[in-house]
């Protein structure tokens, strides 16, 4: 398998700030010059998915199969009270393949630079693809575990 880096995320924040404010950050995706033409038409969308590589994830993250949703610690829960879950049932950076998926608001395009809001990625994160958000991606009926409800309240 071969993936090509098509660009990089740029945020004006250090990693600790990104962790504390994940999903709230403004920044940009700087697409490499050779892929600028591939962006034609993207500015017509309000939201895009950024598919990235967790380049700062240590190698041991690829072998871990269980995690605790640590973002719930912001609610005052203790680590021992967090559920232990399979990594594929979370959005943890602990993954067999260090691939990220982030939905962001596309504010504007200037050439090969996409200005976005809602980032949860570190400065310098490699981008391997960008896909526009379409209405048919939306699920009309869905369910999720109780811990996700707690997490959603923490984000509001």
Secondary structure, 3 states (H helix, E strand, C coil): CCCCCCEEEECCCCHHHHHHCCCCEEEEEEECHHHHHHHCCHHHCCEEEEEEECCCCCHHHHCCCEEECHHHHHHCCCHHHCCEEEHHHCCCCCCCCCEEEEEEEEEEEECCEEEEEEECCCCCCEEEEEEECCHHHCCCCCCCCHHHHHHHHHHC
